[in-house]
Amino acid sequence: MTDTRASSATESEPGPQAQQPADPEVQAARDEAEANFARYQRLAADFENYKRRSRQDLTDRTQFANEELLRKLLPLREKFDPAQHEAIASEETDEHEEGTIVEEMQPGYRLHNRVLRPTLVKVAHPRALKS
């Protein structure tokens, strides 16, 4: 009588075939899968960036939607500020403090914190002393 357990145990052990390098077709498929996964990751990141930019664009459009209308309707009337006004003329006067607005030549417009068009103004400066 022959013991079949010993022969079946040796057949299931990994042989020299398992230690051989992988089949070139299998390796090519793995390389292609890795390349596809890397491409997927880049596309996913690009799509997330697109969604973020779209949300920001929508927020900006919503915030400044009435910009054109407000340019025509709402003048800025504030104390002189070079960031919001453009001095196009000056006037010698003792009645006003130096650097104050004497006259508004053209109204300016602002929406939220953004100056759409600076106010064109005439600014006071002191009279020259006569000697």
C-alpha positions as CSV (number, residue, x, y, z in Angstrom):
1,M,0.0,0.0,0.0
2,T,1.2,3.5,-0.9
3,D,0.8,6.5,1.2
4,T,-0.9,9.2,-1.0
5,R,-0.7,11.9,1.6
6,A,3.0,12.4,1.1
7,S,2.7,12.7,-2.7
8,S,-0.2,15.2,-2.5
9,A,1.7,17.4,0.0
10,T,4.7,17.7,-2.3
11,E,2.5,18.7,-5.2
12,S,0.9,21.6,-3.3
13,E,4.2,23.2,-2.2
14,P,5.5,26.0,-4.3
15,G,8.0,24.9,-6.8
16,P,10.5,26.6,-9.0
17,Q,7.7,28.1,-11.0
18,A,6.7,30.5,-8.2
19,Q,10.2,31.9,-7.9
20,Q,10.4,32.8,-11.6
21,P,9.9,36.4,-12.7
22,A,6.3,37.5,-13.4
23,D,4.9,37.0,-16.9
24,P,5.7,40.0,-19.1
25,E,2.0,40.4,-19.9
26,V,1.1,40.5,-16.2
27,Q,3.8,43.0,-15.6
28,A,2.5,45.2,-18.5
29,A,-1.0,45.0,-17.1
30,R,0.3,46.0,-13.6
31,D,2.2,49.0,-15.1
32,E,-0.9,50.1,-17.0
33,A,-3.1,49.8,-13.9
34,E,-0.6,51.9,-11.9
35,A,-0.5,54.5,-14.7
36,N,-4.3,54.6,-14.8
37,F,-4.5,55.0,-11.1
38,A,-2.1,57.9,-11.1
39,R,-4.1,59.5,-13.9
40,Y,-7.2,59.1,-11.9
41,Q,-5.7,60.8,-8.9
42,R,-4.6,63.8,-11.0
43,L,-8.0,64.1,-12.5
44,A,-9.7,63.8,-9.1
45,A,-7.4,66.6,-7.8
46,D,-8.1,68.8,-10.9
47,F,-11.8,68.3,-10.4
48,E,-11.7,69.3,-6.8
49,N,-9.7,72.5,-7.8
50,Y,-12.3,73.2,-10.5
51,K,-15.2,72.9,-7.9
52,R,-13.4,75.2,-5.5
53,R,-12.8,77.8,-8.3
54,S,-16.4,77.6,-9.4
55,R,-17.6,78.1,-5.8
56,Q,-15.3,81.2,-5.5
57,D,-16.5,82.6,-8.9
58,L,-20.1,82.2,-7.9
59,T,-19.5,83.9,-4.5
60,D,-17.7,86.8,-6.3
61,R,-20.5,87.1,-8.9
62,T,-23.1,87.1,-6.2
63,Q,-21.3,89.6,-4.0
64,F,-20.7,92.0,-6.9
65,A,-23.8,91.3,-9.0
66,N,-25.1,94.9,-8.7
67,E,-21.7,96.5,-9.5
68,E,-22.8,98.1,-12.8
69,L,-26.1,99.4,-11.4
70,L,-24.3,100.9,-8.4
71,R,-21.7,102.5,-10.5
72,K,-24.5,104.6,-12.0
73,L,-26.6,105.3,-8.8
74,L,-24.6,105.5,-5.6
75,P,-21.9,108.2,-5.3
76,L,-19.2,107.9,-2.6
77,R,-19.2,110.9,-0.3
78,E,-16.5,110.5,2.3
79,K,-13.6,112.4,3.8
80,F,-10.5,112.6,1.5
81,D,-8.8,109.2,1.2
82,P,-6.2,108.7,-1.5
83,A,-7.2,105.0,-1.7
84,Q,-10.8,106.1,-2.7
85,H,-10.4,109.5,-4.2
86,E,-8.4,111.0,-7.0
87,A,-7.3,114.6,-6.6
88,I,-7.5,116.3,-10.0
89,A,-7.3,119.9,-8.8
90,S,-6.4,121.9,-5.8
91,E,-7.6,125.2,-4.4
92,E,-5.9,127.7,-2.2
93,T,-8.1,128.5,0.8
94,D,-8.0,129.4,4.4
95,E,-11.5,128.2,5.1
96,H,-10.7,124.5,4.9
97,E,-8.1,122.4,6.5
98,E,-5.3,121.2,4.2
99,G,-6.1,118.0,2.4
100,T,-9.9,118.2,2.7
101,I,-12.3,117.9,-0.2
102,V,-13.4,121.3,-1.4
103,E,-15.5,120.1,-4.4
104,E,-16.5,116.8,-5.9
105,M,-15.9,116.9,-9.6
106,Q,-17.2,113.5,-10.5
107,P,-18.8,111.0,-8.2
108,G,-17.1,107.7,-7.4
109,Y,-18.6,104.3,-6.7
110,R,-17.9,101.5,-4.3
111,L,-19.4,98.0,-3.8
112,H,-18.6,96.4,-0.5
113,N,-14.9,97.1,0.1
114,R,-14.0,97.5,-3.6
115,V,-13.7,100.9,-5.2
116,L,-15.3,100.7,-8.6
117,R,-14.5,104.2,-9.7
118,P,-12.6,106.7,-7.5
119,T,-14.2,110.1,-6.8
120,L,-12.6,112.9,-8.7
121,V,-12.1,115.8,-6.2
122,K,-10.7,119.2,-5.7
123,V,-8.5,119.3,-2.6
124,A,-7.8,122.3,-0.3
125,H,-4.3,123.6,0.4
126,P,-3.3,126.6,2.4
127,R,-2.6,130.0,0.8
128,A,1.0,130.9,0.2
129,L,2.3,133.4,2.7
130,K,3.0,136.8,1.2
131,S,6.4,138.3,2.2
